[in-house]
Amino acid sequence: MRRRTRALVATAGLCGLALTAACGGGEAGSGETGSTTDGGSGEGEQITLTVATFNDFGYTEELLAQYTAEHPNIVVEHVLAARAEDARANLTTNLASGGEGLSDIEAIEVDWLAELLQYPDYFTDLSDPAVEGRWLESKVAAATTEDGRLLGYGTDVGPQAICYRSDLFAAAGLPTDRAEVAELLGGADATWDDYFEVGRQFVGASDSAWYDSAVSIYQGMINQVEFAYEEGDGTPVGLTNPEVREAYDAVLTASTEDGLSAGFEQWQEDWTAGFQNNAFATMLCPAWMQGPIAGNAAEVEGWDIADVFPGGGGNWGGSYLTVPAGGEHVEEAQALAAWLTSPEVQVQAFGNAGTFPSQVDAYENPDLTGATNEFFNDAPVGEIFASRSLAVDELGFLPYKGPNYFAIHQTVQDAILRVDVTGEQNAEDSWAAAEQAVADLGL
């Protein structure tokens, strides 16, 4: 769901993320189930199904009670972790010990997915004709193994738009209407060069920076690289991918030489304060970022959202529901997971928590398409983020984030912070330090 730019390098692993029979005392199940159309039909013994999530998936007590009303023999118990990293640690630890202690349904964040796909036998194959075509193609592809097993049903996605301060735009002589801003930034053909060029125009006429954080801009750029730090089989390539160095150079040139960055690290106190003192005019804006902006910029007028993103489409965040193969009620759990990820239920979740659905049919639901956000000048956020989701699909992939992604990515983030935030190194020296940090990982 919500991800912070400064990635956490998770330490809890599936026996060091080398999950073998020696890791635990249980055998992985086959994952074979019947159709989701008849599991948990309301007949038979009374059972309790547990659903483990984190942060806020929008699964309220009222929403879950709907399922019990339709399936009187099933009670749904929600196991909620406060943080995604807590949920991941619990999942990996319990998988390594044979699966005991796992919930019937386990939510996972997209950034853990490639890592867990290495151990498909520990999860139920959720393939089912009843749900074919339900999700964005990129969402399904990311959760599908090479032999065609679907290990997760998609919940939300993090399609990115550009959030901006229309009042600061006006003061700098730039257009303020969201459609005109989208065209100013390149429209359907928007590039990062376009975004930086408009930024140079803006800072030449304003005392505010163009964007909040160089690391966040790098995150947006690297999320458009399919294999940034690893090959498709998880083999680490470190910082040898030229696209990585190109993104690093581009963002630091724009940030420091052109003065486009406010020099903040997201989620820190000075970043939070920056919303109140006109520190920056734009932000990369996944759907879930609406809440943090509105909260930090309370009583600040002028925020709006443009239906545009450099490079076409970009996804930051999103999750899946998986069914551990060793559970006692696998078929019923699959049926519940299918219900929770149906378009109509995900639209309800969007209304509850702002989690933007990954289901194609949801984008035709008037409860979604008609959604607006008063704080962002009544922006039609349903239409905007549906458009941005389809742009992610047109990109054709979600970036591969395997077992070595976080550790390598952190070295680049740290390098950018040393230049953009603390100023302790120049870009070249900080890159050399990042290369050494990757070498020290011993991958």
N, C-alpha and C positions, 0 to 999 in steps of 0.2 A: 504494500500500500504506500504509505508515505516514506520516502527515503531522504536522508540527509546527504548533502553533497560530500561531506567528509566521510568516506566509506569506513565502515567498521571491518577490521580484519578478524573474522570470527575464529575463535580458537577451539571451540568444541567440534570435534570431528568424528566421523564414522571410523573409529580406530585409526585416527590420523587420516581419515578419508580414504582408507584402503580397506573397504568393507569386504571381509572374507568370511568363510565359515568359522574361522577361529575367533571372530569378534564376539560372538554371543552364543547363547545356548539354544536358539530356536532356528528352525528352517524356514526359509522364505516360501510363501504360498505361490501357487501358480497364477493367481490373479484372474482366473476365469470366472465370469459371472453370467447370469441371465440378462435379459433385456431390462433397461431401466424403466420400461413402461409398466411393468407389473410388480417390481420389487416394493415391499412395504405397502401392500394393497389395502391394508386395514383389517385383514383377517389374520387369525393365528394368535400366538403368544404375545403377551405384553413385553416390550423391550424398550430399553433406553439407548439412544444413539448420542454419542458425544461428538461435538464439533469444536475443534481447537482453532482459534484465530488469534489475531494480535491487532493492536491499535484499534481501528473501528471499521469493520466491514459493512456496517449498516444493518447487521442482523439483530434487531431488537427483540425483546421478549414477545412483543405483539406479532412480529413477523414470524417467528419460530412457532408461535401458537397456532398459526394458520395451518402449518403442516400437521400438527396433532389433530386439529379439527377435521382434516381430510383423511388422516390415518390414525384412528382412535387407539390402535394398539401400540403406537410409537410415541414416546416422550423424547423430546430433543433437549439435551443439556449442553449449554454453551460454556466452553472452557476458554477464557479470555486471558491472554498474556498482555501485559502492559506494553511491551516492546517487541519488535520483530526479532531482535537478537536473542531474546529469552525463548521465544517460540522455536527458533532454529536450534538453539542449544538443546532444548528438550527433545526435539525431533531426532537429531543426529545421535544423541546419547542413547535414546531408547531403541533406535534402529540398530545401533551397534551391539546392544545387549539382547537382540532377538525380537524386538518389537513390543515386549511387555511394557505396559504403561502408556502406550499411544492411544489417542482418541480414535474413534471409528472414522472420522474425517479429520485430516490434518491440512490446514492452510499453509501454503508456502509462497514466498515472495519470488518474483520472476528471477531475481539475481541469484537465487540458490538453485535454480532449475537445472542448468547444465551439469552442475556438480552431482545432483541426485539422479540424473538420467544415466549415470554410470552404473547404477544399481537398480535396474528396472524390476527385477524379481521381487523386490521388497514392496512394490506398489501394485495395486490392481490395474489391469489393462481396462481402461474406461471406454474403449471403442464401442460404439453402439450406433446402428443406423438411425435410431430415434433422435440423435443429437447431431447428426452430420449437417454441416452448413450453418450451425448455430453461431459460431464465433468468427471474428476476423481471421483470415487465413494465417496471418503472421502469428496470432495468438496460439492457434492449433499447432502450427509447425514447430514452435519453440518447445512444446510439451510432448512431441512425438519422437519416439526412438527410431533408429535406422530401420528396424524391422516392422515398423508400423504400429507399435503399441502407443496408445494415448494415456499418459500417466497423470494428467491433470485437467480438470474442467476449469476454464477461465472465469474469473470473477471480474475485476476491474482492469483498466488500463490507465496509463498516464500520458495521454496525448498532450503535446505542448503547443501553446500559442505564445504570443507576446503580450504581457501586461505592461501598461504604460501610464504615465501621468499626463493627461491631456492638458492640464493647466501649465505644466512646465514646457510641453510642446508649444503651446500658444505663445508663451513668453519668449521662446526661442525662434518664433516665426515659422514653425512647422505646422502641417495640418493636424487637426485634432479628431475629426470624424474617423470612426474605427475602420470604415471601408477605405477611406483615403490613406490612412496610416498603413493599412495592409499593402496598398499599391506603392506607397512611398518606400516600403521595405522590400519591394520586388514582386509582390503578389504571388501567383502560383509558381513563378520562377525565382523566388527569393533565394539569395545566396548569403553566405557569411560575409563576403566582401561587401554586399549591399548593406547589410546590417552595420558593419563597421564604418562604412562611408557616411551613412546618415548620422551615425554617432559622432563622427568628426565634425559634421556640420552643426550638430547640436552643441557640443562642448565649446565650439567657437563662438556661440551666442548665449551661453548659460554659465552660471556658477556651479551647476550640478553636474555630477558624473552621468555617463550614459547608462551604465549598468552597475549592479551592486557588487559583483564578485567575479574575478577571473576564473576561479575554480568552477563556478556554476556554468560559465560559458564553455569551458573545456568539457564539462560533463555533457552539455548539449551536443557538442561536436563529436565527442567520442562515442556517443550513443547512436551515431550514424555510421560507425565503422563496424562491420560485421565481426571481424576477428582482430581485435585490437592488440591483445597481449598473448594470445594463445591460438594454436591451430584448432581446427574443428574437432580433433580427437583429444584436446586438452593439453597437448604438448606446448609448454611455454616458449615464447619467442622473445620474452623480455621487452626491451624498448627498441627492437630492431625494425619494427614495422614503420616504414616511412610516413604513413598517414598519421601515426602518433606524434612524431616529431613535427610534422607540418602543422598539426592542430596546436601543439604546444607553442611553436614559434608565432603562429598567427594570433593566438589569444594574448600572449605576452607583449607582442609588438603593439597591438591595439590597446592593451591595458596600461602599459607603462610609457612607451614612446609617444603614443597618441593621447594618452591621458583619459581613456574612456572608462576606466574602472574606478569605483569608489574605494577600492582597496579593503573590502570587508571579507571576513570569513562568515559564510552563512551560519545562522543559528547562534552566533555570539552576541554579546550585549551591544557592541557598537553597531552591528548590523541591525538589530532590533531598533535601536535609537535612530538609525538612519531614515527609517520610514517617517519619522516625525519631523525631521529637519531638512527635508528636500534634498537628501544626499544623492539620489539617483533617479533617473527618469524611466527606465525600463527594467524588466526582469524576464528571464525565461520562465514560462508559466505552465507547468503541467496542471491538469484539472484540479488536483488536490491542493495546489498552492493558493487557491482562492481563499481558503480559510486562514492560513498564516498571514497573508497580506492584509486581509480585512481586520484581523485581530491586531496586528502590529501597527497598522495605519489607521486605527480608530479615530474618527472625526476628521481625518484628512480627506479632502474632496479632490476629485480629479482622476482617480484610477479608472481605467477602462481596459478592454481586451480586444486585440486585433486578431482576426482569423488568418494568421500567417505564421510561418516559421522558417528560418534560414535552412536551406538544404531540402526543403519540401516537407518532410515529416520527421518527427522525433518522439520517442516514447521514454518517459522517465517514471518507472515504477509500475505496479500492477501485480496481481497475485493469482493463485490457482487453488482449487480444492483437490486434494489427493485422498485416496482410500488405501491405507496400509493393507497389504495382502494378508497379514496374519490376524486380522480382526475376526471377532465372533459373528458379526453380522454384515459381511461384505456386500451381499446383494442389496440389503436394505440401505446400507450406507451409500452405495452407488446411486440408488434411487433418490435419496435425500440430496446428495450432491448435485444430481441432475436438476432437481427442483430449485435448489438454491441458486443455480446458475442459469435458470431459465430467463428469457428476456424480461418477462413481466415482473419477476421477483427482483432482478437486478435493477430495474427502474425504481422499485420501492426502496432498495438499498441506497440508490443514488439520492433519492429524496431524504433518506435518513442521515446519510453521512457524506454526500457529495462524491462518492466513489463512482467513477464514470464507467459505464458498462462496456464490456468487450463483445457483446452480442449484437449481431447485425440487425436483427429485427427490432431491437430496442431503439434504433435510430429512426424508426418510423412511429414510435409511440409518442402521442401528443404530450404525455406527462413529462417526457424527456425533451422532445424538440421544442416545446413551449416554455421550458424553464428559463428564467432570467435571474440575474443577480443584481439586487438593488444597489449594493455597495459599488459595483463596477458600472455605474451609470445605466443600470437596467440592461446590461449586455445580455444578448440572447445566448447564454452559455450552453444550453442544450444543443443549439444549431452549431455553434462555434466548435465545441469539442467533438461533436459527431463528425464534422468536416475534418478536424485534425486527426481523428482516429482513422478515417479513411486514407488520409495522407500517409500515416504510418504503414498501413497495409500496402500502399503503392510503393513504399520503400522496399518491400519484399522480404524483410527479415527483422528479427529483434537481435540486438548484439549478443554474441556468444560470451557468456560469463562463466567460465569453468572454474575448476578448483584453485587456479592460481591467479584469477582475475583480481581479487581484492588486494592481495599483497602487492602485486605489481602496480595496480592503479594508485594505491596509496603513495607509492614513491613519487609518482608524477604530481599528484595533488600537493604533496609536501613541497615539491620543487616549485610549483606555482606560488604557493603561500610564501615561500622564502623571498620571492621576487615581488609579488603583488601586495602582500600584507605587511610583512616585517621589513622588507627592503634590505635584508642582510646579505643577499647575493644578487649578482646579475644573472640574466637568463642562461648564458652559456655555462657559467660555473655551477649554477643550480642543476642544470641538466646533467653535467658530469657527476655531481653528487648523487643524482637519481640513478644513473647507470651503476655507480658503485653500490648503492643500496640494493639494487636488483641482484647484482653479483653476490652480495652478502647473503641473499636469501638462499643461495645454493640450490636453485631449482634445476 
